[in-house]
Amino acid sequence: MNKNDISIQLYTTRNFQPYNKILNFISETGITNIELFGLENLNIEDFKKMMDDYNVTFKSSHFGFEALTNPSNIIERAKALNIKHVIVPAPPLKGDSFKDQFVLSEDEWISFGKNLSSYVSIFEDSGLTLGYHNHSYEFKPLPSMKLPIECVMEHNENLKFEIDLGWSIAGGAEPKPWIEKYSKKIIACHLKDFFDKQKDMLDHNNQSAVGDGFINWNEIINSIRQTNCELFILEHDDPKDYKDYTLRSINNLRDIK
């Protein structure tokens, strides 16, 4: 895989700011595209300057579901940074922990999916795509055996999907059937790897550089290349050294054709 085909989620580097030094390093690795997060709160002028200074693009960004109360703000911010895909990475905030957001009944998952899907046309009318990004919880069966990811994605054929391949595996799924099922919806994927399948994959210390873990990336990437996927995005939730993580991942992926 060529470096130019690889992106990285800025969330990976959030604990190593300032971002100007981070973007300089990423640019020097040969990666040219960075996925943003928290679009609703970014300093747009700062990121426009860094985009120009370090010759990088921001083709996609995450933003919180709550920001859909003002979609025009998200659209304006996306257009200012030439972002094409805007992606919601979780249900609405609730409870005291991140996991609490995903403790939903089937009816609540369906309601969330319908609500999210209702905004698709607003973004399409502005030349953007609206998508959803999964964690592990969306691949844990509900009492009916239906999966939450199905409840989210079934309401609008134009709601796109950024499939986090590592999280889907952590949720107990075999990625290939889901890649095939949502082949027309997938516009991006997250590459997340783990050292040991037998250990807790929700423990960030079990996350590895892509290719240093147990996941067969050659097989999975070949499958996802049969979809509409445009972006292959590295992500680690809490690396000890983001530079080492990035360089090792790039090196491991270079042999995948």
C-alpha positions in Angstrom: 0.0 0.0 0.0 1.4 3.3 -1.1 1.8 6.0 1.6 -0.4 8.3 -0.5 -3.2 5.8 0.0 -3.0 6.0 3.8 -4.7 8.6 6.0 -4.5 9.0 9.8 -7.2 10.1 12.3 -5.9 13.1 14.2 -7.5 11.7 17.3 -4.5 9.3 17.4 -2.2 12.3 18.1 -4.4 14.4 20.4 -2.2 13.9 23.5 0.9 15.1 21.7 -0.1 18.6 20.8 0.7 21.2 19.4 -0.9 20.2 16.2 1.4 22.2 13.9 4.3 20.0 14.9 2.1 16.9 14.5 1.0 17.8 11.0 4.6 18.6 10.1 5.7 15.1 11.2 2.7 13.5 9.4 3.5 15.3 6.2 7.1 14.3 6.4 6.1 10.6 6.6 4.5 10.9 3.2 0.9 10.7 4.4 -1.0 13.5 2.7 -4.5 13.2 4.2 -5.7 13.5 7.8 -9.1 12.8 9.2 -10.2 15.4 11.7 -12.5 15.0 14.8 -14.6 17.5 16.8 -15.3 19.6 13.7 -17.9 21.6 15.5 -15.2 23.0 17.9 -12.1 23.3 15.7 -10.4 26.6 15.1 -11.0 26.7 11.3 -8.5 29.4 10.6 -5.7 27.5 12.4 -6.4 24.3 10.5 -6.7 26.2 7.1 -3.2 27.6 7.7 -1.8 24.2 8.7 -3.4 22.6 5.6 -1.5 25.0 3.4 1.7 25.1 5.5 2.1 21.3 5.5 0.4 20.5 2.1 -2.1 18.1 3.6 -5.8 17.6 3.0 -8.7 16.9 5.3 -11.1 14.8 3.3 -13.2 13.7 6.2 -14.1 14.6 9.8 -16.0 13.3 12.8 -18.4 15.5 14.7 -20.8 14.9 17.6 -24.4 13.9 16.9 -25.5 16.8 19.1 -24.0 19.3 16.5 -26.8 18.3 14.1 -29.0 20.8 15.8 -27.2 23.3 13.6 -26.2 21.4 10.4 -25.4 24.6 8.6 -22.5 25.2 11.0 -21.1 21.8 10.2 -21.5 22.4 6.5 -19.9 25.8 6.6 -16.9 24.4 8.6 -16.6 21.4 6.3 -16.5 23.5 3.2 -13.9 25.9 4.6 -11.5 22.9 4.9 -12.6 21.2 1.7 -14.0 18.2 3.7 -16.1 15.8 1.7 -17.3 13.3 4.3 -18.7 14.3 7.7 -19.2 11.4 10.1 -21.0 10.9 13.4 -19.0 8.4 15.5 -21.5 7.5 18.2 -25.0 7.9 19.5 -26.0 11.0 21.6 -24.2 11.6 24.8 -25.7 10.0 27.9 -24.6 8.6 31.3 -21.3 9.0 33.0 -19.1 6.9 30.6 -18.5 6.6 26.9 -19.9 3.1 27.0 -23.2 4.4 28.3 -23.9 6.0 25.0 -24.2 2.6 23.4 -26.5 1.0 26.1 -29.6 1.3 23.9 -32.7 -0.9 23.3 -33.5 -2.0 19.8 -36.1 0.7 19.5 -33.7 3.3 20.6 -31.1 2.2 18.1 -33.7 2.3 15.4 -34.8 5.8 16.5 -31.2 7.0 16.4 -30.7 5.5 12.9 -33.9 7.2 11.6 -32.9 10.5 13.2 -29.4 10.4 11.8 -30.7 9.4 8.3 -33.1 12.3 8.3 -30.2 14.7 7.8 -28.7 13.0 4.8 -30.4 15.1 2.2 -29.4 18.4 3.9 -25.7 17.4 3.5 -26.2 16.0 0.0 -27.7 19.3 -1.1 -24.4 21.0 -0.1 -22.3 18.4 -1.9 -21.3 16.5 1.3 -21.9 12.9 2.5 -23.1 12.1 5.9 -21.9 8.9 7.5 -21.7 6.8 10.6 -18.6 5.3 12.3 -18.9 2.2 14.4 -17.3 1.1 17.6 -17.4 -2.5 19.0 -20.8 -2.1 20.6 -22.7 -2.0 17.3 -21.7 -5.5 16.5 -23.0 -7.0 19.8 -26.4 -8.7 19.1 -29.5 -7.3 20.6 -32.0 -9.8 22.3 -33.7 -10.2 18.9 -30.2 -11.1 17.4 -30.3 -8.1 15.2 -27.2 -6.0 15.4 -27.3 -2.3 16.3 -25.3 -1.4 13.2 -28.2 -2.8 11.1 -30.7 -0.6 13.1 -28.6 2.4 12.3 -27.9 1.8 8.6 -31.2 0.5 7.3 -33.2 3.7 7.0 -31.6 5.6 4.1 -29.5 4.1 1.3 -27.5 7.3 1.1 -26.3 7.2 4.8 -22.7 6.3 4.3 -20.5 4.1 6.5 -17.0 4.5 7.8 -16.4 1.0 9.0 -13.8 0.7 11.8 -12.5 -2.8 11.0 -10.7 -3.2 14.3 -13.7 -2.3 16.4 -15.9 -4.6 14.4 -13.6 -7.5 15.2 -13.5 -6.4 18.9 -17.3 -6.6 18.8 -17.1 -10.3 17.7 -17.8 -9.8 14.0 -16.1 -11.3 11.0 -15.6 -8.2 8.8 -15.9 -9.6 5.3 -19.7 -10.3 5.4 -20.3 -6.7 6.6 -17.9 -5.3 4.0 -20.0 -7.1 1.4 -23.3 -6.1 2.9 -22.5 -2.4 3.0 -20.2 -2.3 0.0 -22.1 0.6 -1.6 -22.3 2.5 1.7 -18.6 2.3 2.7 -16.7 5.5 1.9 -13.9 5.1 4.5 -12.4 2.5 6.9 -10.4 2.7 10.1 -7.4 0.4 10.4 -7.1 -0.6 14.0 -5.1 -3.6 15.2 -4.6 -5.5 18.5 -1.8 -7.5 19.9 -3.8 -10.4 21.3 -7.3 -11.6 20.4 -7.5 -13.4 23.8 -7.1 -10.2 25.8 -9.5 -7.4 26.3 -9.7 -5.5 23.0 -11.4 -2.6 24.7 -8.2 -2.0 26.6 -6.3 0.6 24.6 -3.0 -1.0 25.8 -3.9 -4.0 23.6 -3.9 -1.8 20.5 -0.9 -2.2 18.3 0.6 -0.6 15.2 -1.4 -1.8 12.2 0.3 -5.0 11.1 1.9 -5.8 14.5 -1.2 -7.4 15.7 -3.2 -10.5 14.9 -5.5 -9.1 12.1 -4.9 -10.3 8.5 -4.8 -7.0 6.8 -3.9 -8.3 3.4 -7.2 -10.3 3.2 -9.4 -7.5 4.7 -8.0 -4.7 2.6 -8.3 -6.7 -0.5 -12.0 -7.2 0.4 -12.7 -3.6 1.2 -11.1 -2.5 -2.1 -14.1 -4.1 -3.8 -16.3 -1.4 -2.2 -16.6 2.3 -2.6 -14.1 2.9 0.1 -12.0 6.1 -0.6 -10.0 6.5 2.6 -7.9 4.0 4.6 -7.3 5.6 7.9 -4.9 4.6 10.7 -6.2 5.0 14.2 -4.9 4.1 17.7 -6.9 5.4 20.6 -4.0 6.0 23.0 -0.5 5.3 21.6 2.5 5.7 23.9 4.4 7.1 20.9 2.4 8.3 17.9 5.4 8.7 15.7 6.5 5.1 16.2 2.9 3.9 15.7 2.6 5.8 12.5 5.9 4.8 11.0 5.5 1.1 12.0 2.0 1.0 10.5 3.1 2.6 7.2 6.0 0.1 7.0 3.8 -2.9 7.7 1.2 -1.8 5.1 3.7 -1.2 2.3 3.7 -4.8 1.2 -0.1 -5.0 0.7 -0.8 -4.6 -3.0 
